[in-house]
Amino acid sequence: MAHKHTADPAEIMRGTGHPELEYAAGWTIAGLVTIGTIVAAWVFAI
């Protein structure tokens, strides 16, 4: 049976039912962005 996705923003914000995965992915991305910013500032001596 196919999943029916609604355009309701509340449904979209609720997520796919894997909050721990989304939480981990969010922190991973945030960490990588932070490290990337630090490395870029260091490399380009900003």
N, C-alpha and C positions, 0 to 999 in steps of 0.2 A: 504494500500500500504506500503510495507516494505521500510525502509531507506537503501540506498546503501552507504556504507562507502568506501571512497577511501583511498588509502595509501599515498596520497599526503600530505607531512608535513605541507604545508600551510593550507590545509583544517583541519587537526587535530588541529593545533595551533589556528585556528579561533574559535574553541569551538562548543558547541551544540546549541547556540542561547540563552543561559541564562547567560550573562556576570555578572549580579549582583549576581546571585547565586554562580558562580565560585569565584567571588571576595570575597563574604562573607565567603565561605568555606575556601578559602586560608588564610584569616586573622584569622579565627577561629583556623585552624590547626597551624598556626604560633604562635598564642597566647598560645595555649595549650602546644606546644613544649617549648616555653620560660618559662612558669610556671613550667613545668615538670623539666626543666634544673635547675631552681632556687631551687625547692624543693629537687631535688637529691643532689645538692651541699650543701644544708643546712643539710639534713639528714645524708649524709656521711661526713660532715665537711671537704669538699675539700677546 
